[in-house]
Amino acid sequence: MTAIAYKHVPHPHIEHRKREGPIKVVDQLPRRTPFNRFNAWLAIRITNGVGTMLCAYIFALIALVSLPAAIQSGELIVIISWIAQTFLQLVLLSIIIVGQNIASTASDKRAESTFQDASATLHEASEIQKHLVAQDTALSELTDKMLALAEQMTSVIAAKRA
C-alpha cells in the first residue's frame, strides 16, 4: 500500500481552548496579591450594591431632599447645579452601573456562545480530517490495486508477444 501523503497536525491553540474555556469578565479580576484580591472583592461588593435600580431610587429620594432648598434659593445656577451635581450624578451613577452589569452579562453570554460555536466548528473540522484520512486510505488502496492490475496486464501482454 502506498503511504498517505498528508498528516493532519492540530493547532496547539485547540487544546488550550479546551482547557481554558471562554474568557469572561470575572476572569479579568486581579488575583496576584491578597491586597489586589481584597480590592477587587470590595469593588465588586460596592458595585453590586450601588448598581441596582433600588439604589437608584434611594439616591433619587436622597437627592429630592435637597430640591426644596435649591428652589427656595431662587437662583438659576443653584437649581442647575442641583440637577447636574446632585440629581444626575447621584442617580445616573446607579443606573449606568445597572446598564454595565447587564452589558457585562450579555458579553459573557456572547463569549460562551462564540466559544461553543468555535468548538463545534473545530469538531466538524476534525471530522472532516477523519473523513479525508478515510478517503486517502481508500484512494491509496485503489491506486495499489490499479498498479497491481497494470502490472498483471503488462505481464499478460508481454507473455502474448513472446
C-alpha positions, 0 to 999 in steps of 0.5 A: 500500500502506498503511504498517505501523503498528508498528516493532519497536525492540530493547532496547539491553540485547540487544546488550550481552548479546551482547557481554558474555556471562554474568557469572561469578565470575572476572569479579568479580576486581579488575583496576584496579591491578597491586597489586589484580591481584597480590592477587587472583592470590595469593588465588586461588593460596592458595585453590586450594591450601588448598581441596582435600580433600588439604589437608584431610587434611594439616591433619587429620594436622597437627592429630592431632599435637597430640591426644596432648598435649591428652589427656595434659593431662587437662583438659576445656577443653584437649581442647575447645579442641583440637577447636574451635581446632585440629581444626575450624578447621584442617580445616573451613577446607579443606573449606568452601573445597572446598564454595565452589569447587564452589558457585562452579562450579555458579553459573557453570554456572547463569549460562551456562545462564540466559544461553543460555536468555535468548538463545534466548528473545530469538531466538524473540522476534525471530522472532516480530517477523519473523513479525508484520512478515510478517503486517502486510505481508500484512494491509496488502496485503489491506486495499489490495486490499479498498479497491481492490475497494470502490472498483471496486464503488462505481464499478460501482454508481454507473455502474448508477444513472446 
